[in-house]
Amino acid sequence: MGRKILVVDDNAASRAILKAIILNIMPQTIILEAADGQRALEIVHQENPDLVFLDIIMSEMDGYEVCQKIKADPACQHIPVLIMTALHKESEKKAGMDAGASDYIEKPFTRDRIIGAIQKVFGQE
């Protein structure tokens, strides 16, 4: 049985690229997708994914708020959240880590950066 990874990004192309990278290195993975923060929270509570890749810049609810809500809920606070964003300021990285993120991935990301982030969470599989 593969792991479940939730990919949250309002950009369908970004979700597709990340999904392809993950499935290439972990073909048994179940990829869950959300285009907004509210749907992401619903999926987190319904599916209990093993990992969340979370974009910051989204309408309605940004990734910082989504991450804070995941980490504030005892039922899902154990889930690692990897923030992905085009924001490159140190203060934005700090805000992501303060929200409870396990890692901060700058866009555009590379395949190797995604692999490294997954290995950091799950170890060498």
Backbone torsions as a table, in degrees:
resi	resn	phi	psi	omega
1	MET	NA	129.5	-178.8
2	GLY	-81.8	169.7	176.9
3	ARG	-79.8	161.1	175.1
4	LYS	-108.2	125.5	178.2
5	ILE	-123.8	129.3	177.1
6	LEU	-97.6	126.7	177.4
7	VAL	-110.2	117.9	-176.8
8	VAL	-116.5	114.2	178.8
9	ASP	-161.2	136.8	178.9
10	ASP	-76.9	-6.7	179.1
11	ASN	-100.8	113.6	-177.2
12	ALA	-61.2	-36.4	179.8
13	ALA	-65.3	-40.9	177.9
14	SER	-62.9	-42.1	177.7
15	ARG	-61.9	-42.2	-178.3
16	ALA	-64.4	-41.7	179.7
17	ILE	-64.0	-48.0	-179.1
18	LEU	-63.3	-42.4	178.5
19	LYS	-59.2	-43.9	179.7
20	ALA	-63.0	-41.5	179.0
21	ILE	-63.1	-47.6	-177.9
22	ILE	-62.2	-47.2	-177.8
23	LEU	-66.9	-27.8	177.4
24	ASN	-67.6	-36.6	-178.2
25	ILE	-96.4	-21.6	-179.4
26	MET	-137.1	74.7	-171.9
27	PRO	-61.6	-21.9	-179.4
28	GLN	-85.5	1.5	-176.0
29	THR	-72.0	139.0	172.1
30	ILE	-93.3	118.8	-179.5
31	ILE	-99.1	122.8	175.0
32	LEU	-104.0	144.9	-177.5
33	GLU	-129.6	144.7	174.1
34	ALA	-141.1	141.9	-179.5
35	ALA	-100.2	-4.1	179.1
36	ASP	-151.4	166.4	-175.1
37	GLY	-65.0	-40.9	-179.1
38	GLN	-63.1	-44.9	178.3
39	ARG	-64.6	-37.2	177.8
40	ALA	-58.7	-45.3	-179.7
41	LEU	-65.0	-38.0	177.0
42	GLU	-61.6	-45.7	-179.5
43	ILE	-65.2	-41.6	178.7
44	VAL	-56.5	-44.9	-178.1
45	HIS	-73.8	-31.5	-179.7
46	GLN	-80.6	-39.7	-168.7
47	GLU	-107.1	-17.7	-178.0
48	ASN	48.2	63.4	-177.9
49	PRO	-64.9	161.6	178.8
50	ASP	-82.8	-18.0	-176.1
51	LEU	-161.2	146.3	175.4
52	VAL	-125.3	125.1	167.9
53	PHE	-96.1	123.4	-169.5
54	LEU	-129.9	119.2	174.2
55	ASP	-73.6	150.8	179.4
56	ILE	-89.7	-49.3	-172.5
57	ILE	-85.4	99.0	176.9
58	MET	-140.3	153.8	177.9
59	SER	-75.3	167.1	180.0
60	GLU	69.4	-73.8	-177.2
61	MET	-129.7	120.2	-179.0
62	ASP	-78.5	169.2	-177.1
63	GLY	-62.7	-31.2	177.3
64	TYR	-60.2	-46.0	-178.8
65	GLU	-66.2	-41.4	178.0
66	VAL	-60.1	-46.6	-179.9
67	CYS	-61.4	-43.8	179.2
68	GLN	-60.3	-40.7	-179.2
69	LYS	-68.3	-38.7	177.0
70	ILE	-62.9	-46.9	-175.4
71	LYS	-74.3	-20.0	178.9
72	ALA	-83.9	-13.3	-176.0
73	ASP	-97.6	116.1	-179.0
74	PRO	-56.6	-25.7	-178.9
75	ALA	-72.6	-21.7	-176.4
76	CYS	-135.8	6.6	-176.5
77	GLN	-65.9	-15.6	179.0
78	HIS	-76.8	-13.3	-175.3
79	ILE	-75.7	124.0	176.7
80	PRO	-67.8	137.5	178.1
81	VAL	-118.9	124.2	176.7
82	LEU	-107.9	115.1	-178.9
83	ILE	-83.2	134.9	176.1
84	MET	-121.9	130.5	-178.8
85	THR	-159.4	157.0	173.8
86	ALA	-86.7	-2.9	177.6
87	LEU	-77.9	126.7	-172.8
88	HIS	-116.7	2.8	-179.2
89	LYS	-74.3	146.2	179.0
90	GLU	-59.4	-35.3	179.6
91	SER	-65.0	-32.9	178.6
92	GLU	-73.0	-38.3	175.5
93	LYS	-62.5	-44.4	178.9
94	LYS	-60.8	-41.7	179.5
95	ALA	-61.2	-39.7	177.7
96	GLY	-65.1	-43.5	179.7
97	MET	-69.2	-37.4	176.9
98	ASP	-64.4	-29.7	178.8
99	ALA	-73.8	-13.8	177.3
100	GLY	114.3	6.5	-179.7
101	ALA	-65.0	147.7	177.0
102	SER	-84.0	-26.5	-178.2
103	ASP	-158.7	164.1	-176.5
104	TYR	-131.0	115.2	-175.8
105	ILE	-111.6	121.2	-179.7
106	GLU	-83.3	138.9	173.6
107	LYS	-91.1	146.1	-2.9
108	PRO	-73.5	135.5	-178.9
109	PHE	-92.3	159.9	176.9
110	THR	-105.7	161.5	176.7
111	ARG	-58.0	-44.0	-179.2
112	ASP	-62.9	-36.0	179.0
113	ARG	-66.7	-39.7	178.7
114	ILE	-67.3	-44.3	177.9
115	ILE	-59.4	-46.1	179.5
116	GLY	-60.4	-40.9	180.0
117	ALA	-66.5	-41.0	178.3
118	ILE	-66.0	-42.8	179.6
119	GLN	-64.0	-35.0	178.1
120	LYS	-62.9	-37.0	-179.5
121	VAL	-78.1	-49.1	-172.3
122	PHE	-100.0	-10.2	-174.6
123	GLY	82.7	-176.3	-179.8
124	GLN	-78.6	106.9	-179.9
125	GLU	-102.4	NA	NA
